[in-house]
Amino acid sequence: MTPRRPLPSVPGMTQVPQLRDGEVLLRAHAEADLDAVWEQCQDPEMQRFTTIPVPYARDQAAGFLDRVRAGWADDSTASWAIEVAGRFAGTVDLRFGEGWASVGYGLHPWARGRGVMTTAVGLALDWAFTERGVAGVRWEALVGNEPSRRVAKKCGFTMEGTARGMSVARGVRYDAWLGSLLAEEWRARAPSAG
Ligand SMILES: CC(C)(COP(=O)(O)OP(=O)(O)OC[C@H]1O[C@@H](n2cnc3c(N)ncnc32)[C@H](O)[C@@H]1OP(=O)(O)O)[C@@H](O)C(=O)NCCC(=O)NCCS
């Protein structure tokens, strides 16, 4: 297993790794992202397909940025701001546990529909497999989230099926699609990695 490299300390998240593929940059979140995070969370698709609070107030965006910092600090979650052309475009994160990670993502509506999330998830996966040495990554979405499933499939996830009633959002239970991607599958797709 790949040895784990040191992860960043807080405050400031200055050591959050920056990852780039073309126009898509993954970087640490900043206080300056707060308005865009709030704006993104007003979007009906975000409210339908993620577990964010509804209504979503500015305080919640501030709390989100605090949790992002805490996730890096306690090594439980790696979250990046996605930036395209100098503009905040969304978030991708990896939650770690038992040698695996679980991926989550959301994009501001202005940046959707042109492959940005597929590129961003690819960067995060590459980091998870090569730098963190995870054995696999899990993807989960509420049933019906076709754009999310499409992103996962384009990144190489195998669809495992539907887990009935597995997801809970705002107190309501939903069926969930599940997918997984193993380290060896990722290496076979990207032979330069690891
Ligand atoms: C899911 C999400 C991140 C996708 O981001 P994106 O940058 O637009 O994704 P991409 O452009 O890389 O790919 C989207 C794919 O979904 C497809 N798609 C979009 N709407 C679709 C629909 N209603 N049905 C089927 N496919 C759809 C697009 O055509 C594209 O596939 P293609 O490249 O083969 O044409 C974005 O829609 C989002 O933020 N949604 C709200 C939050 C969310 O659902 N997060 C995921 C929770 S699991």
Ligand as a Chemical Component Dictionary entry (heavy atoms), coordinates in Angstrom:
data_LIG
# 
_chem_comp.id                   LIG 
_chem_comp.type                 NON-POLYMER 
_chem_comp.pdbx_formal_charge   0 
_chem_comp.three_letter_code    LIG 
# 
loop_
_chem_comp_atom.comp_id 
_chem_comp_atom.atom_id 
_chem_comp_atom.alt_atom_id 
_chem_comp_atom.type_symbol 
_chem_comp_atom.charge 
_chem_comp_atom.model_Cartn_x 
_chem_comp_atom.model_Cartn_y 
_chem_comp_atom.model_Cartn_z 
_chem_comp_atom.pdbx_ordinal 
LIG C1  C1  C 0 -23.968 16.266 -11.249 1  
LIG C2  C2  C 0 -23.193 17.505 -11.689 2  
LIG C3  C3  C 0 -22.039 17.736 -10.746 3  
LIG C4  C4  C 0 -22.633 17.242 -13.103 4  
LIG O1  O1  O 0 -21.703 18.273 -13.433 5  
LIG P1  P1  P 0 -21.291 18.618 -14.944 6  
LIG O2  O2  O 0 -19.974 19.345 -14.985 7  
LIG O3  O3  O 0 -22.449 19.220 -15.628 8  
LIG O4  O4  O 0 -21.010 17.189 -15.484 9  
LIG P2  P2  P 0 -20.393 16.806 -16.895 10 
LIG O5  O5  O 0 -20.593 17.935 -17.876 11 
LIG O6  O6  O 0 -18.992 16.304 -16.667 12 
LIG O7  O7  O 0 -21.289 15.560 -17.305 13 
LIG C5  C5  C 0 -22.679 15.597 -17.168 14 
LIG C6  C6  C 0 -23.249 14.496 -18.020 15 
LIG O8  O8  O 0 -24.584 14.273 -17.645 16 
LIG C7  C7  C 0 -25.387 14.359 -18.814 17 
LIG N1  N1  N 0 -26.701 14.811 -18.396 18 
LIG C8  C8  C 0 -27.051 16.027 -17.953 19 
LIG N2  N2  N 0 -28.371 16.039 -17.669 20 
LIG C9  C9  C 0 -28.826 14.784 -17.921 21 
LIG C10 C10 C 0 -30.098 14.153 -17.821 22 
LIG N3  N3  N 0 -31.160 14.803 -17.359 23 
LIG N4  N4  N 0 -30.196 12.854 -18.165 24 
LIG C11 C11 C 0 -29.124 12.158 -18.606 25 
LIG N5  N5  N 0 -27.885 12.711 -18.718 26 
LIG C12 C12 C 0 -27.759 13.999 -18.382 27 
LIG C13 C13 C 0 -24.664 15.311 -19.706 28 
LIG O9  O9  O 0 -25.058 15.159 -21.045 29 
LIG C14 C14 C 0 -23.230 14.853 -19.489 30 
LIG O10 O10 O 0 -22.953 13.661 -20.155 31 
LIG P3  P3  P 0 -22.114 13.645 -21.533 32 
LIG O11 O11 O 0 -20.798 14.269 -21.243 33 
LIG O12 O12 O 0 -22.033 12.209 -21.884 34 
LIG O13 O13 O 0 -22.908 14.460 -22.503 35 
LIG C15 C15 C 0 -24.083 18.764 -11.713 36 
LIG O14 O14 O 0 -25.168 18.502 -12.547 37 
LIG C16 C16 C 0 -24.577 19.188 -10.327 38 
LIG O15 O15 O 0 -23.884 19.897 -9.603  39 
LIG N6  N6  N 0 -25.821 18.791 -9.959  40 
LIG C17 C17 C 0 -26.409 19.174 -8.658  41 
LIG C18 C18 C 0 -25.674 18.538 -7.465  42 
LIG C19 C19 C 0 -25.593 17.031 -7.584  43 
LIG O16 O16 O 0 -26.486 16.351 -8.072  44 
LIG N7  N7  N 0 -24.457 16.489 -7.105  45 
LIG C20 C20 C 0 -24.195 15.069 -7.114  46 
LIG C21 C21 C 0 -24.818 14.408 -5.931  47 
LIG S1  S1  S 0 -24.539 12.630 -6.008  48 
# 
loop_
_chem_comp_bond.comp_id 
_chem_comp_bond.atom_id_1 
_chem_comp_bond.atom_id_2 
_chem_comp_bond.value_order 
_chem_comp_bond.pdbx_ordinal 
LIG C1  C2  SING 1  
LIG C2  C3  SING 2  
LIG C2  C4  SING 3  
LIG C2  C15 SING 4  
LIG C4  O1  SING 5  
LIG O1  P1  SING 6  
LIG P1  O2  DOUB 7  
LIG P1  O3  SING 8  
LIG P1  O4  SING 9  
LIG O4  P2  SING 10 
LIG P2  O5  DOUB 11 
LIG P2  O6  SING 12 
LIG P2  O7  SING 13 
LIG O7  C5  SING 14 
LIG C5  C6  SING 15 
LIG C6  O8  SING 16 
LIG C6  C14 SING 17 
LIG O8  C7  SING 18 
LIG C7  N1  SING 19 
LIG C7  C13 SING 20 
LIG N1  C8  SING 21 
LIG N1  C12 SING 22 
LIG C8  N2  DOUB 23 
LIG N2  C9  SING 24 
LIG C9  C10 SING 25 
LIG C9  C12 DOUB 26 
LIG C10 N3  SING 27 
LIG C10 N4  DOUB 28 
LIG N4  C11 SING 29 
LIG C11 N5  DOUB 30 
LIG N5  C12 SING 31 
LIG C13 O9  SING 32 
LIG C13 C14 SING 33 
LIG C14 O10 SING 34 
LIG O10 P3  SING 35 
LIG P3  O11 DOUB 36 
LIG P3  O12 SING 37 
LIG P3  O13 SING 38 
LIG C15 O14 SING 39 
LIG C15 C16 SING 40 
LIG C16 O15 DOUB 41 
LIG C16 N6  SING 42 
LIG N6  C17 SING 43 
LIG C17 C18 SING 44 
LIG C18 C19 SING 45 
LIG C19 O16 DOUB 46 
LIG C19 N7  SING 47 
LIG N7  C20 SING 48 
LIG C20 C21 SING 49 
LIG C21 S1  SING 50 
# 
